[in-house]
Amino acid sequence: MTNTAATLQSIYRYPVKGLSPELLAKTALQPGETLPADRRYAIENGPIGFDPADPKYYPKIRFLMLMRNERLAGLQTRFDDATNVLTIRHNNAEAARGDLETPEGRATIETFFVENFAPELKGPPKVLAAPGHSFSDVAAKVVSIINLASVAAIETIVGQPVHPLRFRGNLYVSGWPAWHEFDLLGKELTIGGARLKVNKRIVRCAAVNVDPVTAERDMNIPQALMQMFDHADCGVYAEVITGGTIAAGDTITELSSTA
C-alpha cells in the first residue's frame, strides 16, 4: 500500500449536462455508477433519435454544451432532487422553472432555450432523460477526478489564474503532486467508504477555455498543454468498485496496482 497523503477537497455534480455545477458536502457512490444525478439530463441540440426506453451514448456535440455554447456558463441553475425542478437564473433574476419529469416542466425549460439560445440551435431543444442513464462525455459510467496541483501547474503554464471548475470534475483532490493522477492508472483508491479504480486520462476540449464565472472564452488551455507536454490531458476517470459514502475532507488512500 502506498500512503500518498491526499484529501478530497470538494465534490460536485452536474444534474444537467452543460449547466451549473452543484457543490455537495457528501454523497453516496454505488458500484458501476456515476455520482447520483450526475448528467442525469441533457438538452438535445437538434434531433438525434434518443430513445428513453433504450438509451445509448451520444457524443457531447449533439447537446448544448460549453465546448461550443459558452453562454451556458452565464446561467445559474439549481436542480432539486425532491421535486425534480430545475430553476434557471439569468442576469440575477429567475428566468425559468420547470419539473423535468413532466411534459409541462420540460416544455418550460425548452422554451427558455428557444427564446435565449436561438443562434446556437440546430433544431428544437429537447430535455432528455432515461432511468439510470448518464449523459457523460464517455460511454462508461465513471467519476472524474481533478488534481488541484495539476490545475496550479496549468496556471504557471498560461500565466494567469485558472478556476478549477473549468474542468467540471466530480472530485477535486489536494495533496498530490502535479500530474500524479496520471501515475494512478490501473490503481485503486479508497475514499471514505468507497473504492474506485482509475482507468483513463481525461483529454481536454475547448470547454475548459470558458471561464465558469464570466462565461468568456478567454484562454486556450488544451493548446498550452500540447505545447508544453505534447498532450491535452488533465484529470482522470475512475470506476466505482465498492460503494460507500464519501465526504469533503475524506482522506484518499492509494492502493497497490491491480491485475
N, C-alpha and C positions, 0 to 999 in steps of 0.2 A: 504493500500500500504506500502511496506517495502522499505526504502531508504538505501539499501546496496551500498555504493559507489564503483563503478566498471567502468572500461574503456575498450573499445575494443582496444586492443593494436595493433593487426595486423590481416590481412585477407589473407588466402592462398587458392588457388585452385590447383587441380592435374588433368590436362587435360587427361593424360594417366595414367591409374592405374599402380602404382609401379614406375613411373618415377618422374621427378623433381617437387617439389612444385613451384608455381609461386605466388609471393607477389603482392597483389592488394591494391591500395590506397583506392578504394571504389568499390562497386558492387551493383547491383540491385537484390533483392530477390523477388521471386514470390511464392504465396501460394502453398504449397504442393510440392515444387521443391527443388532441391539441389542448391548450388551456380552455376551460369551459367558455363557450360562446365566442371563441376567437375566430374572426372571419366567418361568423355564422350567416351573415347576409352579404350580398354584393349588389351593386347597381349595374345591371346589364346595359351596355352601350351599343345598341343595335342587336337584333335578334340572333341568337346563337343556337337555338333549339334545345335549351336546357330542359331536362325532364326531371321534376322533383321526385318522381317515382323511381327513377334510375339515374341518380346524379353522377356526373362524370367531371373529371378535372378539365378546366379550360385555362389557357394562358391568361395572364393578367391584362393583356391588351384588349381583351373582349369586354372589360368592365371599366367604369370610371375609376381612375387610379392616379396616384401622384406622379408617376413617371411621365404622363402626358397632360394631366389635368391638375396643375399645381394650385389652382384656385380652390381646390378642395381643402387645402390647409388653412384657408381663411374662415372655414366654418368651425363652429364649436358644437359638437354633437355629444349626446348622452343617451345611453340605452338603459332602460330599467328592466331588469330580469323578471320582476314580479308581474309587470303589466305588458311587457313586450313593446313598450312605447319608446320610439326614437324621437328625441327633441333636437331640432336644429336651430342654432342661434347664429345670426349673421349681423355684423355691424352693431353688436351689443344689444340686439333685440331678438326675441323669439320669431323665427321665420316660418317654422312648420313643426307639426307634432302629429305623429300617427302610430297606431298599433301595427307593427309589421307582420302580425299574424292574422290580420283581417284585410279583406279586399279594399275596404274604405280607407283604412290607415295607410296601406301601401300606396293607394292612389294619391293620397295627400302628399306623401313624400315624393312620389314620381312627378307630380305637378310642380313641386318646388324646383326640381331639376330641369324640367321643361322650360320653366319661366326664367331660370337663372343661369343655365349652362347650355343654352341652345347652340352656340357656335361650336361647342365640342361634341355635340351629339351626332351619332351616326344612324340613329333611329330612335324610336320611343324608349326612354329609360324605363327599366322594369326592376323592381326589387325581387331578387331571387333568394330562395332558401330551400333546404330539404333536410328532413330529420337526420341528424348525425353527420351532416356534410359540412366541410370547411372549405371556404374559397381561398385557400392558401396559395402562395406563389409556387408551391411544389405539390405534386400529387400525393406524396406521403403525408400522414398526419404526424407533425413534428412540433417541437418547441424551439424557438430561435433564441440564441444566447449571444449577448454582446459584451465584450470585454472593454470596460471603461478605459483601461490603459491603452488599448489599441485606438480608441477614439482620441485620446490625448496625443498619441503619436501622429494621427492624421492632422490634428491641429498644428503640429510642428511642421508637417509637410506643406500644408496650404497657407500657413502663416496667419491664421485667424481662428477665432473660436468656432467649434463645431458642436452643435446641440446633439446630444446622444439620441434624441428621439427622431433625428433624421433617418435612423436605421430601423425604426419601427420594430424593435425587438420585443420579445416577451420577458426575458430575464436579463437584467443588467448586473454584471459582476464586477466587484472591486477586489483588488489584492493579487490578481495575476499579473505577471509581466506583460508588456505589449506583445501581442500576437501569440501568446501562449495557447490560446484556444485552438490554433492550428495543430499543436502538438497533441491534442486530445482525441484526434480521430481514432475510432475503434476502442476508446476507453469509456469506462462508466464513471458517473458522478453520483454521489448521494447529496441530496438537498432536502433538509427536513426529513419527512418520512418517505420521500420518493427516490427512485433510482432512475437515471437516464443514461442512454448510450449515445455518445457523439458520433454522427455518421456522415456529415457533409459540411464543407465550407460554403458560405453564402457569397455568391457572386453579385456584386452591386450594380444596379442600373441607375438611370438618371433620376429616380425618385429621391435619392439621397442628396441631390443638388438643391432640393427645395427646403427652405428654412421653415420649420414647423410653426414658428411664431409669426413671421411676417408674410408667409406664403409666397415669398420671392424665390426665383431660381437664381441663386447668387454665387454659385461656385460649381466646379466640376471635379468632384471627388473621385469618381472612377478613373478619369484621365490622370489625375495626380497619382493615384495608386499604381496605375500602369507604368507611368514614367519612373516611379521610384522602385517598384518591386516586380514589375512585369506581370502583375495580376491586379484584379479589381475586387478582391475579396475582403470582407470584414464581417466577423461573426461566424457562428456555426449553427447547424441544425442538430437537434438531439431527439431521439425517440424515448418516450416514457416506457421503461421496462417494468418498474414496480410502482404502483400508485401510492399516493400519500399526500398529506397536506404540506405545502411549502409556504414560508412567510418571509417578508423582508427582514433582513438581519440574520437569516439562517447561515450557518457555516456550510461551505461546499467542500466536500472531500473527494479527491481524485483517487480512483481505484486503479488497480493494475490492468494492463491490456487484456482484452478477452479474445478468445478464438473467433 
